[in-house]
Structure formats: C-alpha cells, structure tokens
Amino acid sequence: AKRVESSVSRATTGRCFSPKADDTLPRLTAGYISMLCWPMWLAQCFAFATSGCDVWIAGACLSPEELALFATARRLMLLVAVALLLVNRTVISTISELFTQGRLAELQRVLRVAATLAAVPSLLILVSLVCFPATALEWLFGNYYRAAAVPLTIMACGQMVNTWSGACGLTLMMTGHERLVLVVNGVTTVLLFSLGPWAAWSFGMVGLATISATVLAVRNVVLWIGARRLLGVWTHVPLRFWSLLQRASASNPKSEIPNPKSNADS
C-alpha cells in the first residue's frame, strides 16, 4: 500500500519530492490532491483551447470554402506531432522517477533520446508535406484541397518546432513546475484569440496559419528554455542525433552520464 501511495504522490507532482527532500510521504486527502492538480487541470484546459482555437477563429472569420481548406490542412499537419505524442506516453512515468531520485543527467539522456526517436518519423513526414503539399492534399482529400498547400506547409513547420523541443512541457509538469506551464499556456491562448482574428481578416487562411504556427512555436521554445533554467536539463533533439541513438543503444542505462550543465555543445 505504501508503494502505491508513493507512486501516486510522486506522479502527482515533483514539488513535494524534490531530489533533496526526504522520503516522508504527505497524507493523501481530497483537498491536498485538488491543490496539487488544479494547475495541471487548468493548463490542460488552455492547451485544449490553443489546439483548436485556430479552427474556431477560421470558422468565425473566413468563408466556408476557406474554412474547409484550413481545417483540412490542420488535420494533415497533426501527422507531424503523432510520434511525439506516442513517445511522451512512454516517458511520462520515467520523468518523475528520475527527478525524485536526483538522476538529472540520466533524465536528460532519456528525454533527448525520446525526442530523437520522435523526430525521425516526424522529419520524414515534414519533408513529404513541405516538398509535396499539394500532391498530398489531392491524394488524400481530392483536387479541390490543393489550394490548402501553403497553410499546410506553414503549420507543419511550426509543428516541427514542437517535436524538436521534445517533452519540455511534460517535464515541467511532472517535476513540480506546472504553474509555469499554466502561465505559458494561458498567455498563448490569449495571443491566439487576440491576433488570430486580425490575421484571418487581413491575410486570410495564410495569415491565420502563420500566426498559429508562430505563437505555438514560441510557446514551445519558452517551455524548452524553462526546463533548462529550472531543472538544468535539455529536452531537444541534438544536432548529432544519430550518434546519440547509437550511444543510447550501446550504453548501460545505469552508467554514468556527464552533468547536463556542462554540455556546452547543446
């Protein structure tokens, strides 16, 4: 029972189980769990809003024809993020475990390997969408949707920034810094709802796609920097990602890894 309670508490937040804290477990009450979880819940609400608000803005500000083109391009763009979503599901428990044990160097290695594994298929999809956007749209949805090639290219490039930065937001959430994610997601939502209608009215679906991709990319860069400043770990895909994969597959998971603060080449 104590082991289950410890797992629930550690997964709920990293704030109460920092690497320097003792192993004393707080009593799990409904009020205590609510206090810990409400920032995560609100941050996820903002994330949900930002994930769909550009389509809502397109529905309010663009013609039905442009809305159909924009929504189709956005749906196809999500293929770039599928690999990162799947990888994040596999490392979510490892993040809190390594953090509470103080194994930050190993945490950085896990996060960067995970980001690299997600980046490989995402990059292949991105290259296909950027080089042949009209062909992909016509093949999947019909000749009419070739007109959505430009918004698709813009949003796919913005989504690739999300994949490149890795699980930075998830890492902050699982290590007790969920309030930072809450603030960043809230500001992102406000910016999209403020700038999105102006861009749609002024420049059509291309302008809306540009604003959406830019704001979401900046959000991920801010969270990526936050993970480095607050935790001392990088989460992004390294430039020499093939060598990282080879070292990860050949090394012992319990071997010593250099401190992330000394990785000047990142």
Long-range contacts (C-beta under 8 A, 24 or more apart in sequence): 10-96, 10-97, 10-100, 11-93, 11-96, 11-174, 12-36, 12-37, 13-176, 13-178, 14-96, 14-99, 14-100, 14-174, 14-175, 14-176, 14-177, 15-175, 15-176, 15-177, 16-176, 17-96, 17-99, 17-100, 18-99, 18-100, 18-176, 19-99, 19-100, 19-101, 19-102, 19-104, 20-102, 39-178, 39-179, 39-181, 39-182, 40-173, 40-178, 40-182, 42-182, 42-186, 43-173, 43-178, 43-181, 43-182, 43-185, 43-186, 46-182, 46-185, 46-186, 46-188, 46-189, 47-185, 49-189, 50-185, 50-188, 50-189, 50-192, 50-215, 50-216, 50-219, 53-189, 53-192, 53-193, 53-196, 54-192, 54-196, 54-208, 54-209, 54-211, 54-212, 57-192, 57-193, 57-196, 57-197, 57-200, 57-208, 58-200, 58-205, 58-208, 60-197, 61-196, 61-197, 61-200, 61-201, 61-208, 62-200, 62-204, 62-205, 62-208, 66-204, 66-205, 68-145, 69-145, 69-147, 69-148, 69-151, 69-205, 70-148, 70-151, 70-205, 70-208, 70-209, 72-137, 72-141, 72-145, 72-148, 73-137, 73-145, 73-148, 73-149, 73-151, 73-152, 73-155, 73-205, 73-209, 74-151, 74-155, 76-129, 76-136, 76-137, 76-140, 76-152, 77-129, 77-152, 77-155, 77-156, 77-159, 78-159, 79-125, 79-129, 80-122, 80-125, 80-126, 80-129, 80-156, 80-159, 80-160, 80-163, 81-122, 81-159, 81-162, 81-163, 82-122, 83-117, 83-118, 83-119, 83-120, 83-121, 83-122, 83-163, 84-115, 84-118, 84-122, 84-162, 84-163, 84-166, 84-167, 86-118, 87-114, 87-115, 87-117, 87-118, 87-167, 88-114, 88-167, 88-170, 90-114, 91-167, 91-170, 92-170, 92-174, 95-167, 95-170, 95-171, 95-174, 95-175, 96-174, 96-175, 99-174, 99-175, 99-231, 104-231, 104-232, 104-233, 104-259, 104-260, 105-256, 105-257, 105-258, 105-259, 105-260, 106-253, 106-257, 107-171, 107-231, 107-233, 108-233, 108-234, 108-235, 108-257, 108-260, 108-263, 109-248, 109-257, 111-166, 111-167, 111-171, 111-233, 111-234, 111-235, 112-166, 112-234, 112-235, 112-236, 112-237, 112-238, 112-244, 113-244, 113-245, 113-248, 114-166, 114-167, 115-163, 115-164, 115-165, 115-166, 115-167, 115-235, 115-236, 115-237, 116-237, 116-238, 116-241, 116-244, 116-245, 117-245, 118-163, 118-166, 119-163, 119-164, 119-237, 119-241, 120-241, 122-160, 122-163, 123-160, 125-156, 126-156, 126-157, 126-159, 126-160, 129-153, 129-156, 130-156, 130-157, 148-205, 150-206, 150-209, 151-205, 151-206, 151-208, 151-209, 154-206, 154-209, 154-210, 154-213, 155-209, 155-212, 155-213, 157-213, 158-212, 158-213, 158-214, 158-216, 158-217, 159-213, 159-216, 161-216, 161-217, 161-220, 161-221, 162-216, 162-217, 162-220, 163-237, 164-236, 164-237, 165-220, 165-221, 165-223, 165-224, 165-235, 165-236, 166-224, 166-235, 166-236, 166-237, 167-235, 168-220, 168-223, 168-224, 168-226, 168-227, 168-235, 168-236, 169-220, 169-223, 171-227, 171-231, 171-233, 171-235, 172-223, 172-226, 172-227, 172-230, 172-231, 175-230, 175-231, 177-226, 177-230, 177-231, 180-223, 180-226, 180-230, 181-223, 184-219, 184-222, 184-223, 184-226, 185-219, 188-215, 188-216, 188-219, 191-215, 232-259, 232-260, 232-261, 233-260, 234-260, 234-263, 234-266, 236-266, 238-266
